[in-house]
Amino acid sequence: MSEVDPIVTISDIRPFFCVKGVRKAFAAGGGDFDHFLRHGMPASELRGKGFDAQLDRVLDAIRSRAS
């Protein structure tokens, strides 16, 4: 995992959001939700998918686990 651009998975997001809401955000933002479920995505690619402000909380949690 890169500290600068960590890979975010659905497991990282679940404590903060329901999967249905994440799916809706991907649909609205034009992302590939199925690819995200299987492989995760770099945080930079998740920006602009409809939940940027909340993504910061997810990234804080990832960083705190890594340290």
N, C-alpha and C positions, 0 to 999 in steps of 0.2 A: 504494500500500500504506500502510495506517495503521500507525504505529509502535505504537500502543496495542493494536490488534486486527488484526494482519496477516492477509492471505488466505494460507492454507496450501494448497499443491497436492500432488498425488501425487509430483511431482518433488522437492518439499522433503522428503517423508517417505521416499522410496526409499533414500537412503543409510543410513537407520537401521533400516528395517523391510522385510520382504517384503510384497508387495501382498496375498498370501493372508492374512497376519496382520492387515493393516489391514482387509481385507474382513470377516474374522471379528469384529473389534472393532466395526465398524459394525453388523453383524448383531446382536450382543449388546447394543449400546447404542441400537439403534433408529434409526440414522442412514440417510440416503439415499446409499449408496455410489456409485451411478451419477451422481448430481448432483455429488458430490465429485470424481469422476474428470473430469467435463467442465468444471467451473467452479471447483473449489477451494471452500474455506469459511473464513469468519473463524475465527480460533483460538478465540474464545469459544464458537462453536457446536460445536467439536470436543471441548471439555471434557465429560467424562461419557460418552464413547464407548468407554471401556475402556483407554485408554493415556495418561492424564493425565500421569503422571510422565515418560514418554518424550517427550511433546509439548513439554515444557520444553527438551529437547535440540534438537528441531527448531526451536523459536523462537529459541534461542540462535544456531543456524546461520544462520537468516534474518537476524537482526539483525547478525551479523558480516559477512555479504555486503553488507548495505545501508550499512555504515559505511566 
